[in-house]
């Protein structure tokens, strides 16, 4: 079955540091890939997505590239801020319809001033 | 700002109480979801409604009863819950069941439920 594996956290960085959160997936066919972010005390928000190989999703300085050859969708940001402290979930959905989203375990990010 | 609104934001209920969580979306989406999220875990799917009909029930205990009065509203009726049901309950919606472009779901802020 489909699955998503994320790097374990927590990840602690200083402000303006470079961020990478690794995400790899197992899926049949060509899934769509997502990053969701959950700030403390809130629900999940869509951060970015990519629907086919080599697509790059980007938003708020974050970006991730859909790499089919390595089945990966790593999240990167060049310079993190304290306000980026949150839990980040990598996720996928199939491309043949259906309602189920497969989430990774989540990676907690702490950014220190 | 989220376009999926949930009420109440916090709820404390006893094990013999009956309460309801409510959700509303105005994005014209035809699929609506209930998820349960425990601390430090990803959301777990509970129910999906598609075009106002129950499409998925992930073997959820009958003490949770969903209802979809119309395409914009989704309720979750709670009765005789257990302390282990304490969690964040997230409502979500999507345009439909997705396809070649995947299925982007939009979450509400959640309702924090404590069962005492």
Interface residues (C-beta under 8 A of the other chain):
Chain A: X31 X32 X33 X34 X36 X42 X43 X44 X45 X46 X49 X51 X89 X92 X93 X94 X95 X96 X97 X98 X99 X100 X101 X103 X104 X105 X106 X108
Chain B: X2 X4 X6 X31 X33 X40 X41 X42 X43 X45 X48 X50 X55 X56 X88 X90 X94 X97 X98 X99 X100 X101 X102 X103 X104 X105 X106 X107 X108 X109 X110
